[in-house]
Amino acid sequence: MTSSKLRQRILLVSFRWCPQGGVGTRRWSKFAKYLSRRGVVTEVVCADYPHRDRVNWCADVNGNDHIIRHATPSGYPDWLRNPRRGFLVKAGSRLLQRTSHPMDTAQGWGKYFVGACRRLLEDGEPFDAVILTVPSFSALPPFGELAGDYPNVRFIVDYRDPWTYFLPDYGRSESAQREQYTALEREALAAVDQVWVTTEEHRREYSRRFPEADLKFRVLHNGYDPEDFPAATPERLIRNNMIAVCPGTLIRERLDTLVTLLRALLRVDDPVLNQQFRVHLYTNDRPDLDGYEGEVKQAYKRFVRLHAVVPPAVMARILTDSRFGLVLHEANYAQTVPIKVYDFLAAGSEVIYLGPPTEVSRQLEEKGHFCATDEVDAMVPLLHRLAARHPRTAAPADAFPEYAIPALTDRLLLLLTQ
């Protein structure tokens, strides 16, 4: 859906872009891909990146004349951006975090992206909007200043995560520093026209934190690309295994939730689960089980299989062959939904969601997926249901077409006309 009011041109500001990968480049790689099919040109101002990450979405954006990349210097030493995080890279990163880059690695990028945006705004055809996607949050203050210089251009901040997730890492225990960052965020939001977030929870929290910007907030969900899952055909959806795939970083809170699941499995002690239920972790993190009881360590050996991170196309095939997708969510991050949830749905997997109740988890539960909080007493009934519903006799319905990227692209274009 394309409005006649639109010029069909977007200027995107994103510190990370192909060939840099990670989940931070996925959202707008997908949007740019589907916007191009609506005739919309996306010009991307990004930081140059001297490596090529193994997990990337370059296939969605390369070779497309409607997606134009403008790379600038990053303002951060290239050798410290090496995806191989050896001792020297970690030490150098910590040093800069304590000195010149206390916010994030993009803190020196502002002058470069602002200069590139000015040239594009003044020398080319008009844009429908200039959109900054964050993190990296240090780009917010210069973006707000840029918006003030172009009152006739629509400026939008697109949050993949709220800055509040990262404030403890920046401010440590110093509330004055956290207050400083919040003030910078407030000033930037005052200068822009719209603020996009990915969930209702995030919108409500930011409306509370920044009531003066309440009318600017819009929800533009994350979602799945149906073209990534061509193998999710009806005949392949009847999966009799009990493999639960869990890709992603295994931070401490997620490990705690996994351990709680292991304790619940020990309590249930169901023969079907004992013999067949297995969690397949795809992560670069090796779980540190020091400090946990011996029974948990034994349960980990029985129920968990550890794998290296794989490219998106490989993960899509793995999900298509696995019955479950496992989400280990954390209460501290309840304002967003792990993007893997949408891939699980696209692959025809049943979702096992363990974490705080959210808008999306409630929708999942209504459609027959498995949801529980991260407590043993809550997980035990869930595990009994898993065992009772094995083997699977019917494929799950595609009950969430609204989370497909083509549908979300229509929503994006509608927001540009408001």
C-alpha positions as CSV (number, residue, x, y, z in Angstrom):
1,M,0.0,0.0,0.0
2,T,1.6,3.3,-1.1
3,S,0.0,6.6,-0.6
4,S,0.0,9.3,-3.3
5,K,1.1,11.7,-0.7
6,L,4.5,10.0,-0.5
7,R,7.6,10.9,-2.5
8,Q,8.7,7.3,-2.2
9,R,12.1,8.2,-0.6
10,I,13.4,7.5,2.9
11,L,16.7,8.5,4.5
12,L,17.7,6.0,7.1
13,V,20.4,6.6,9.7
14,S,21.7,3.4,11.1
15,F,25.2,2.9,12.7
16,R,25.1,-0.8,11.7
17,W,24.4,-2.0,8.2
18,C,25.6,-4.7,5.9
19,P,28.2,-6.2,5.9
20,Q,27.8,-5.8,9.7
21,G,25.2,-8.2,11.0
22,G,23.6,-9.1,14.3
23,V,20.0,-8.6,15.2
24,G,20.5,-4.8,15.1
25,T,20.6,-4.8,11.3
26,R,17.8,-7.1,10.7
27,R,14.7,-4.9,11.2
28,W,15.5,-2.3,8.6
29,S,17.2,-4.7,6.2
30,K,13.8,-6.4,6.0
31,F,11.8,-3.1,5.8
32,A,14.1,-1.8,3.1
33,K,13.7,-5.0,1.1
34,Y,9.9,-4.8,1.1
35,L,9.8,-1.0,0.7
36,S,11.7,-1.4,-2.5
37,R,8.9,-3.6,-3.8
38,R,6.5,-0.8,-3.2
39,G,8.7,1.5,-5.2
40,V,10.3,3.2,-2.2
41,V,14.0,4.1,-2.3
42,T,15.8,3.8,1.0
43,E,19.1,5.7,1.2
44,V,21.1,4.4,4.2
45,V,23.7,6.5,6.0
46,C,25.8,4.0,8.0
47,A,29.2,3.6,9.5
48,D,31.8,1.8,7.4
49,Y,32.6,-1.7,8.7
50,P,35.8,-3.5,7.7
51,H,34.6,-7.0,8.4
52,R,31.8,-9.3,7.2
53,D,29.8,-10.8,10.1
54,R,28.8,-14.4,9.8
55,V,25.2,-13.7,10.7
56,N,24.0,-10.9,8.4
57,W,21.1,-9.8,6.2
58,C,23.1,-8.7,3.2
59,A,21.1,-10.9,0.9
60,D,18.1,-8.7,1.6
61,V,19.7,-5.5,0.6
62,N,22.7,-6.1,-1.8
63,G,22.2,-5.6,-5.5
64,N,19.0,-3.6,-5.0
65,D,19.0,-0.2,-6.8
66,H,16.2,1.0,-4.4
67,I,18.6,0.5,-1.4
68,I,21.5,2.9,-1.5
69,R,24.3,2.7,1.0
70,H,26.3,5.8,2.1
71,A,29.1,4.7,4.3
72,T,31.0,7.2,6.6
73,P,33.8,6.9,9.0
74,S,32.6,5.3,12.3
75,G,34.5,7.5,14.7
76,Y,35.7,4.3,16.4
77,P,39.0,2.4,15.8
78,D,38.4,-0.3,13.2
79,W,40.5,-2.9,15.0
80,L,38.2,-2.6,18.0
81,R,35.2,-3.5,15.9
82,N,36.6,-6.9,15.1
83,P,33.9,-9.6,15.6
84,R,36.6,-11.8,17.1
85,R,36.6,-10.4,20.6
86,G,40.1,-11.3,21.7
87,F,41.9,-10.0,24.8
88,L,43.3,-6.9,23.1
89,V,39.9,-6.0,21.6
90,K,38.1,-6.4,24.9
91,A,40.8,-4.4,26.8
92,G,40.7,-1.6,24.2
93,S,36.9,-1.5,24.2
94,R,36.9,-1.1,28.0
95,L,39.4,1.7,27.8
96,L,37.4,3.7,25.3
97,Q,34.2,3.0,27.3
98,R,35.8,4.7,30.3
99,T,37.2,7.6,28.3
100,S,36.0,8.8,24.9
101,H,33.0,6.5,24.3
102,P,31.1,6.1,27.6
103,M,27.7,5.8,25.9
104,D,28.5,3.3,23.1
105,T,30.8,2.7,20.1
106,A,28.9,5.2,17.9
107,Q,29.7,8.2,20.2
108,G,32.2,9.6,17.7
109,W,29.9,9.0,14.7
110,G,27.7,12.0,15.0
111,K,29.7,14.5,13.0
112,Y,30.0,12.0,10.2
113,F,26.4,11.0,9.8
114,V,25.1,14.6,10.3
115,G,27.4,15.8,7.5
116,A,26.2,13.0,5.2
117,C,22.6,13.7,6.0
118,R,23.0,17.4,5.3
119,R,24.5,16.7,1.9
120,L,21.7,14.4,0.9
121,L,18.9,16.7,2.3
122,E,20.3,19.7,0.5
123,D,21.6,18.3,-2.8
124,G,19.0,15.7,-3.7
125,E,15.3,15.1,-4.1
126,P,13.1,15.6,-1.0
127,F,12.6,12.6,1.4
128,D,9.4,11.5,3.0
129,A,11.2,11.1,6.3
130,V,14.6,10.9,7.9
131,I,14.6,7.9,10.3
132,L,17.2,7.1,13.0
133,T,17.1,3.5,14.2
134,V,18.5,3.0,17.7
135,P,20.5,1.6,19.4
136,S,23.2,3.1,19.1
137,F,21.8,5.8,21.4
138,S,24.6,8.3,21.3
139,A,23.3,9.2,17.8
140,L,20.1,10.7,19.4
141,P,21.5,14.1,20.5
142,P,23.1,15.0,17.1
143,F,20.0,13.6,15.3
144,G,17.8,15.9,17.4
145,E,20.0,18.9,16.6
146,L,19.8,18.0,12.9
147,A,16.0,17.8,13.1
148,G,15.9,21.3,14.5
149,D,17.7,22.6,11.3
150,Y,15.1,21.2,8.9
151,P,11.6,22.0,10.3
152,N,9.9,21.1,7.0
153,V,11.3,17.6,7.0
154,R,9.7,14.7,9.0
155,F,12.2,13.3,11.5
156,I,11.5,9.9,13.2
157,V,13.3,7.9,15.9
158,D,12.8,4.2,15.6
159,Y,13.5,2.3,18.8
160,R,14.5,-1.4,18.5
161,D,15.1,-1.4,22.2
162,P,14.6,1.3,24.9
163,W,17.6,3.2,26.1
164,T,16.5,2.3,29.7
165,Y,17.8,-1.3,29.0
166,F,21.3,0.0,28.7
167,L,21.4,2.7,31.4
168,P,22.7,0.5,34.2
169,D,25.7,-0.4,32.0
170,Y,26.4,3.2,31.3
171,G,25.6,4.8,34.7
172,R,26.6,2.0,37.0
173,S,25.4,3.2,40.4
174,E,25.8,6.9,39.5
175,S,22.3,8.3,39.2
176,A,23.6,11.6,38.0
177,Q,24.9,10.0,34.8
178,R,21.6,8.2,34.2
179,E,19.8,11.5,34.7
180,Q,22.1,13.1,32.2
181,Y,21.3,10.5,29.5
182,T,17.6,10.7,30.2
183,A,17.8,14.5,29.7
184,L,19.6,14.0,26.4
185,E,16.9,11.5,25.3
186,R,14.1,13.9,26.3
187,E,15.7,16.7,24.4
188,A,16.1,14.6,21.2
189,L,12.5,13.3,21.4
190,A,11.2,16.9,21.7
191,A,12.9,17.8,18.4
192,V,11.5,14.9,16.2
193,D,8.0,14.4,14.8
194,Q,7.3,10.7,15.5
195,V,8.8,8.0,17.8
196,W,8.3,4.4,16.7
197,V,8.6,1.5,19.2
198,T,8.1,-2.3,18.8
199,T,5.5,-3.1,21.5
200,E,2.6,-1.6,23.5
201,E,4.6,-2.1,26.6
202,H,7.4,0.1,25.3
203,R,5.0,2.8,24.2
204,R,3.3,2.8,27.6
205,E,6.5,3.0,29.5
206,Y,7.9,5.8,27.4
207,S,4.7,7.7,27.5
208,R,5.1,7.6,31.3
209,R,8.7,8.6,31.2
210,F,8.3,11.3,28.6
211,P,4.7,12.5,28.9
212,E,5.4,15.6,26.9
213,A,6.1,13.4,23.8
214,D,3.1,11.1,24.4
215,L,1.3,12.0,21.1
216,K,4.4,11.2,19.1
217,F,4.6,7.5,20.0
218,R,3.6,4.8,17.5
219,V,3.9,1.0,17.6
220,L,5.6,-0.7,14.6
221,H,6.1,-4.3,15.6
222,N,9.0,-6.5,14.7
223,G,8.0,-9.5,12.6
224,Y,9.0,-12.4,10.3
225,D,9.9,-12.5,6.7
226,P,7.8,-15.3,5.1
227,E,10.4,-15.7,2.3
228,D,13.0,-16.9,4.9
229,F,10.9,-20.0,5.5
230,P,9.9,-21.6,2.2
231,A,10.2,-25.1,3.6
232,A,7.5,-24.5,6.2
233,T,5.0,-26.4,4.0
234,P,1.9,-28.1,5.5
235,E,3.4,-31.6,5.0
236,R,6.5,-30.6,7.0
237,L,4.6,-29.1,9.9
238,I,3.7,-32.5,11.5
239,R,6.9,-32.9,13.6
240,N,7.1,-35.7,16.1
241,N,10.4,-34.7,17.7
242,M,10.5,-32.8,20.9
243,I,13.4,-30.5,20.0
244,A,13.2,-27.0,21.4
245,V,15.5,-24.6,19.5
246,C,16.8,-21.6,21.4
247,P,19.1,-19.3,19.4
248,G,20.7,-16.1,20.8
249,T,22.9,-14.7,23.5
250,L,22.7,-16.5,26.8
251,I,23.0,-13.6,29.3
252,R,22.8,-14.4,33.0
253,E,19.1,-13.8,33.3
254,R,18.3,-16.2,30.5
255,L,20.6,-18.8,32.0
256,D,18.8,-18.5,35.2
257,T,15.5,-19.1,33.4
258,L,17.0,-22.1,31.6
259,V,18.1,-23.5,35.0
260,T,14.6,-23.0,36.4
261,L,13.3,-25.0,33.4
262,L,15.8,-27.8,34.3
263,R,14.6,-27.8,37.9
264,A,11.0,-28.1,36.7
265,L,11.9,-31.0,34.4
266,L,13.5,-32.8,37.4
267,R,10.4,-32.3,39.4
268,V,8.0,-33.5,36.7
269,D,10.2,-36.5,35.9
270,D,8.0,-37.5,33.0
271,P,9.3,-40.5,30.9
272,V,8.3,-38.9,27.6
273,L,10.2,-35.7,28.5
274,N,13.1,-37.5,29.9
275,Q,13.6,-39.6,26.8
276,Q,12.7,-37.1,24.1
277,F,12.6,-33.4,25.2
278,R,15.8,-31.7,24.3
279,V,16.8,-28.0,24.3
280,H,19.2,-27.1,21.4
281,L,21.1,-23.9,22.2
282,Y,22.6,-22.0,19.3
283,T,24.9,-19.4,20.9
284,N,28.5,-18.2,21.2
285,D,28.2,-18.3,25.0
286,R,29.2,-21.4,26.9
287,P,26.8,-21.6,29.9
288,D,28.6,-21.1,33.2
289,L,26.9,-23.5,35.7
290,D,29.3,-22.9,38.5
291,G,27.3,-22.1,41.7
292,Y,24.4,-24.3,40.7
293,E,23.6,-27.6,42.4
294,G,24.8,-30.9,41.1
295,E,21.3,-32.0,40.0
296,V,21.1,-29.0,37.7
297,K,24.4,-29.8,36.1
298,Q,23.3,-33.4,35.5
299,A,20.0,-32.2,34.1
300,Y,21.9,-29.9,31.7
301,K,23.9,-32.8,30.4
302,R,20.7,-34.8,29.8
303,F,18.4,-32.2,28.3
304,V,20.6,-29.6,26.6
305,R,22.7,-29.7,23.4
306,L,25.1,-26.8,22.7
307,H,25.7,-25.6,19.1
308,A,27.6,-22.7,17.5
309,V,25.7,-19.8,16.0
310,V,24.7,-20.4,12.4
311,P,23.7,-18.1,9.5
312,P,20.0,-17.1,9.2
313,A,19.3,-19.4,6.3
314,V,20.6,-22.4,8.2
315,M,18.7,-21.5,11.3
316,A,15.5,-21.2,9.2
317,R,16.0,-24.8,8.0
318,I,16.7,-26.0,11.6
319,L,13.5,-24.3,12.9
320,T,11.5,-25.9,10.1
321,D,12.6,-29.3,11.2
322,S,12.0,-28.7,15.0
323,R,8.8,-28.8,16.8
324,F,9.4,-26.1,19.4
325,G,11.0,-22.7,19.6
326,L,12.2,-21.8,23.1
327,V,12.1,-18.2,24.4
328,L,14.0,-17.4,27.6
329,H,12.7,-13.9,28.4
330,E,13.7,-11.7,31.4
331,A,11.6,-9.4,33.5
332,N,14.0,-6.6,33.1
333,Y,13.4,-6.6,29.3
334,A,9.6,-6.9,29.2
335,Q,9.2,-3.8,27.1
336,T,10.3,-5.7,24.0
337,V,9.7,-9.2,22.5
338,P,12.6,-11.3,21.4
339,I,12.6,-11.2,17.6
340,K,13.1,-15.0,17.5
341,V,9.4,-15.4,18.5
342,Y,8.4,-14.2,15.1
343,D,10.7,-16.6,13.3
344,F,9.3,-19.5,15.4
345,L,5.8,-18.6,14.2
346,A,6.9,-18.3,10.5
347,A,8.6,-21.7,10.7
348,G,5.5,-23.4,12.1
349,S,7.1,-24.1,15.4
350,E,5.1,-24.2,18.7
351,V,6.5,-21.5,21.0
352,I,7.6,-22.2,24.5
353,Y,7.7,-18.8,26.1
354,L,9.2,-18.6,29.6
355,G,9.2,-15.1,31.1
356,P,7.1,-12.1,32.1
357,P,3.6,-11.8,30.6
358,T,3.5,-9.4,27.7
359,E,1.0,-8.5,25.0
360,V,2.5,-11.0,22.6
361,S,2.8,-13.8,25.1
362,R,-0.9,-13.4,25.9
363,Q,-1.6,-13.7,22.2
364,L,0.5,-16.8,22.0
365,E,-1.3,-18.4,24.9
366,E,-4.7,-17.7,23.4
367,K,-3.6,-19.6,20.2
368,G,-2.5,-22.7,22.1
369,H,1.3,-22.0,22.5
370,F,3.0,-22.8,25.8
371,C,3.6,-19.8,28.1
372,A,4.7,-19.6,31.8
373,T,6.5,-17.3,34.1
374,D,10.1,-18.1,35.1
375,E,9.2,-20.0,38.2
376,V,9.2,-23.8,38.8
377,D,5.6,-23.9,40.0
378,A,4.5,-22.2,36.8
379,M,6.6,-24.4,34.5
380,V,5.4,-27.7,35.9
381,P,1.9,-27.5,34.4
382,L,3.4,-26.4,31.1
383,L,5.6,-29.4,31.0
384,H,2.7,-31.7,31.8
385,R,0.9,-30.2,28.8
386,L,4.0,-30.7,26.6
387,A,4.1,-34.4,27.4
388,A,0.3,-34.8,27.0
389,R,0.4,-33.3,23.5
390,H,3.1,-35.6,22.2
391,P,3.1,-36.6,19.4
392,R,1.8,-33.6,17.5
393,T,-1.2,-34.6,15.4
394,A,-2.0,-31.3,13.7
395,A,0.0,-28.4,12.4
396,P,-0.3,-25.1,14.2
397,A,-2.4,-22.5,12.4
398,D,-0.8,-19.4,10.9
399,A,-2.6,-17.2,13.4
400,F,-0.3,-14.2,13.2
401,P,-0.3,-12.8,9.6
402,E,-0.2,-9.3,11.1
403,Y,3.5,-9.9,12.1
404,A,4.6,-10.7,8.5
405,I,7.0,-8.0,7.3
406,P,4.9,-7.3,4.2
407,A,2.0,-6.4,6.4
408,L,4.2,-4.4,8.7
409,T,5.6,-2.5,5.7
410,D,2.0,-1.4,4.9
411,R,1.8,-0.1,8.5
412,L,5.1,1.7,8.1
413,L,3.9,3.5,5.0
414,L,0.7,4.5,6.7
415,L,2.6,6.0,9.6
416,L,4.6,8.1,7.1
417,T,1.3,9.8,6.1
418,Q,0.3,10.7,9.6
